[in-house]
């Protein structure tokens, strides 16, 4: 059973963004499983997945926020750049200063602080759609 399971309290109400947030939860669970197995060699793949996730998700989310004229879009984008910078640090320092536990803690905090708090701030700015959740 995964450590973290998606539930509707995590939803921002757009399938595209919610699906991408589910990918982050999958990545957190994959990292946790690697820690349990002491599978440090998997770290390269996990960090690369973090980078790939951020490129796709952040660009999509930022485009949506700009199209909705969300007033906090620049600050939100800055938080995304900080995530990307941290992933670059992990990649650069891999096997020297970075370990799977640090990656797991970072991703878990990102889920809690960014998705559960920051992303929820823009829900009211999103266009009304049939796929909008709670």
Steps between C-alpha positions, in 0.01 A plus 500: 500500500637843410607738775293788362171457319325764293174631637265775393632744761810523279300594191524842340202412283669462162567151373823601325656645816356236730643224280841668515475531878423127514828445314680682780333275756614198298854639503488552877379143547768369266766688698367364828506145362860550386593616851338188647709284263816709557511546122728805476591419134139582410562861608622608154177385342285660771673835474466492122129423541471801735661719236276365223190540718585861577555594135162364389290587802632845582475625143141373472396644836665836435333530159162430657559756775604767249195430285278546808675825598583352840660789693749274680632333186846659516552401863369151424740468206783606730415211731521270200845635413611430858386138459694472174809649666480247783468213252809633318683509836401140568622397155830685536567367851371151438687234697712769667254694714160374386325183610159349442371618837574862408319458170202340675480774764523772234225345286275436800536859618434624148177300491391635835611861468462572131221283366286489812537872578639710217320323214170518684525882498430514126199267490251788490684651204472189286234494231184307576514165323311175510806322636535738796500315832434601859 
